[in-house]
């Protein structure tokens, strides 16, 4: 079975729903992390990491919208709002700082112009835990994921704001 990530909120290539758009920076979304589900994790998976990344952000390094580490291997889904202060993250999971400057989900908020891609990824790791704290950077988590990754599954949504 292939390692697959899905969401009931959108399919791969769909426009990101307003529920997952940021509330600020010129946007009026609900800023809720979407429900996510995955299956087919590689044998030997001991934990998961979930990320949301915009490679099209005009920063030279993209924009990290959400990073959750230390998700137990028995977890196969996260409910809507789990990264937005609502219940739903497993007890041992930890959200780290995003490019908004704080831990937790930050929705789409691109500058006016072209459409951006929002890449949701779940990584299967060969370790039960990454040694990170909420003030860790997404780059540090990415470095650790690179060294412990057994597999990854991604889902991409699109969102843009018209020029005014």
N, C-alpha and C positions, 0 to 999 in steps of 0.2 A: 504494500500500500504506500502511495506517495505521501509525503509530508505536505499537508495542505492547510492554509489559513483562510477562513471565510468570515463574513459578517452579515447578520440579518439586515443591517442598515444600508448596505451598498454592495454592489458586485465589483469585481476588478474592472477598472476603467470608467466607472460611474462618477458623476459629480458628487462630491462630499455633501451630505445633508446639512441643513442649517443647525441641527442639533450638535454637530461636531465642529462648527465654526466658532472661532474665538469671540468673546464678548469684550471688545475693546479694540484699539488701534484702527478705528473706522469700521469695525464689524459689529453686528448685533446678533451673533449666534448664541447658542445655549452653552457652549464650551463643555460639552459632555463627551467623555471618551466613549467610543462606540463599543457595542457588544462585539466580542471576538470569540471565535471558536477554532480549534485546530484538532487535527487527527493525523495519525500515521507517523508519529514521532519516531526517530531512529531508536533501535534497540540500544540499551545502555544509557538512555537519557536520565540524568539525575536532577536537572532543574531546567527552567526556561527563563529567557529574557524577552521582553516585548519592547519594541521601539517604534516610534513614528518619526520619520525624517523627511524634510522637504529639500531635495537636492537642487531645486531651482531658486532658492532664496538668494537675493543679491548681496551675499556676504563674502563670497570667495570660499566658504566652507559649508554652505547649506544651513539648515536650521533644524535643531532637534526639538520636537514637540512633545515627546513623552518617552521616558525610559523607565522600565520596571524590571528589577532583577530579583533573583532568588524566589521565583515562582516554583512551587513544588512539582515534582514530576507527575503527580496524580491529577494535576489541574489540566483541564482541556478547554476551558473557556473563562472569559471575564465578562461580567454583565455591563450594560451601558452605565456610565457614570462611575465605574470603579476607580478611575484615575482622577475623578473630579470631586472627591470628598464624600461620595456616597459609599455605602458598604459594597463589598464585593471583591476586594483584593484579599488573597490568602494571607493568613496571619504572618508568615515569614517573609512575604514580599516586601521589597523596598523600592520606592520611587526616588530617583535621583534628580538633581537639578537639570532643568532644560535650558534652552537659550532664552526663555522668558525670565530666567534668573531664580526660579524656585522649582521645587519638586512638584510633580503632578502633571496632568494633561493640560496642554495649551493648544487650542484648536487652530484651524487655518486662519491666517490673517495676512495674505500677501499684499504687496503694494499693487496699485492699479496697473493694469497692463496685461501681460500674458498669463496664461493658465499655468498653475503650479501642480506638481505631482506630490502626493502625500503617500509615502511608502510605509505601510504597516508591516512589521516583520516580527515573527516569533522565531527565536533561536533555541535549539535544543543543545544543552551543554553536558559535558562529561563530569561535572563537579556539582555537589549539592548546593554550593553557595559561593557567591563572589564576595570578596572582602571589600565592600564599599559602604559608604555612608550617604545620607541624603544630600550632602554637599559635594559629592563626587561629580566630576564632569562626564558628559556622554562619551567623550573621547577615552577616558579611563575605562569605562564600562566596555566600550568597543574594543579596546586593546585586550582586555581580559576575555571577552567573547571570542575574539580571533584565535586565542590560544586554547580554547576549550570547546569550540563549536563542533557538534556532530552533524548538524544539519540546520537548514533554515527554510521557512516558508513565508512568502510575501503576498501582499494584496495592496494594490495601488488605487487611490482615489484622486480625482482632479478637482481643483477649485481655483477660480480666478475672479478678479474684480475688474469691472469695466473702467476704462479711462474716463475721467470726469472733465 
